[in-house]
Amino acid sequence: ATTRATVYLMLSQGLVQRTVARVVAVLILVAASVALVGAIIAIGIAAFLTAPIRLLQQGVRAIAGGDFKSRIAIRRRDELGDLTDAFNDMAKGLEERELMRGAFSTYVSKDLLAEIIKNPDAMKLGGSRKDGTVMFTFFGNHHELPGLMARLDPEAIVRIINDYLEVQARMIAEHRGHLDKFVGEEVMAVWGTTSDLADHALWAVRCAVAIREAVKELNVRRAREALMTTEISIGINTGSMVAGNMGSADGKRDYTVISSDVNYAARLSGAGATVHGGEIWLSESTYQAVKAHIEVADKRSVEFKGIPGAQTVYVVARLKPSAVGV
């Protein structure tokens, strides 16, 4: 006969609960440890990735603010490193362009520089006929210049001339003129050919009056220091001229204007210097364009070599109040 027995196994409920609690606690501890390690790793990766991005953001803001010397000092061999190198190359290129732009702006007017930046084809050789106003200035007068050259050393002569050229260049820039060139101690400037300046004749005359006043102030300062003083004779003519880039396709070129009207302005300044210097002479065409805004000190009939018949010139006394703000 087969005997059957029944075995009963009994566990304490408290023991089971404590065991389950320990297992749960271990699982929670492991999960928390994994989460903590994961968070630390994530933070490290985020810092590794975002730090250079923040530096790039700062660099972009600096460039936008005009600081083209800004560079990012990061050395990495990944995509962010490549991006950083590209940023630094861009900043260097912008710095060089800004340097060139600053240097170039000392050679051309703001209007011409803006036109070149907007339209690079403006740098190509060639020209077009335009109406404009040309101003020539003459340092001193024909009577004193030879004696000056004879009694002073070359360095002193250059310092004197540069003092007066600097004043004229500043006034031309402030009055929207294009400083075409320095010819020794003479200055050539033009209005109306580098921008759409309808009242270019008045701008030129305003500039001439401003130069005359600035030279007076300069003479006061120089006299106070027992330095030589002189006057600036100015001739202005308005007319048609060819304006554009002239020179060599592979070498030096100048933006300038040429025509008989340009030559006449040069003759006006030279003739004014022959009289006694310090006067502003206007041609008939310029006078007609600005006569409502100026007072004339004298009207003269002058003969110029190579030009048939006597020419009427007007000596500017002062600007009328109506000339301001026109």
Secondary structure, 3 states (H helix, E strand, C coil): CCCCCCCCCCCCHHHHHHHHHHHHHHHHHHHHHHHHHHHHHHHHHHHHHHHHHHHHHHHHHHHHCCCCCCCCCCCCCCHHHHHHHHHHHHHHHHHHHHHHHHHHHCCCCHHHHHHHHHCHHHHCEEEEEEEEEEEEEEECCCCCHHHHHHHCCHHHHHHHHHHHHHHHHHHHHHCCCEEEEEECCEEEEEECCCCCCCCHHHHHHHHHHHHHHHHHHHHHHHHHCCCCCCCEEEEEEEEEEEEEEEECCCCCEEEEEECHHHHHHHHHHHHHHHHCCCCEEECHHHHHHHHHHEEEEEEEEEECCCCCCEEEEEEEEEECHHHCCC
